[in-house]
Amino acid sequence: MDDRLRAGYPHIYAAGDVASVFKPLLGKRMRSEHEDNANAMGRHAGRNMAGDDAPFDYLPFFYSDLFDLGYERLGS
C-alpha cells in the first residue's frame, strides 16, 4: 500500500485496522489499530477515491477507559 492508501491494484484502496502505512519518522510500516485512525483513514481513502491525491500523514490519537481510569496519547 502506498502513502495515498492505494492497495497496489487500480482503483483499490485500503483503510482501517488491516492497513499499514509507512511512517517516515520511524522508518517502517505500521498499523494503528484504533477507531480514531480507522475513521481518519476511511475518510482520507474516500477523498482520494473521489479524485484527491493527498498522502495520508495523520498522527493517530489513542485512548482507553476502564471504569474511572483512562489515558490518552498521540502518535504511533
Secondary structure by P-SEA (a helix, b strand, c coil): ccccccccccccccccccbbbbcccccbbbbbccaaaaaaaaaaaaaaaacccccccccccccccccccccccccc
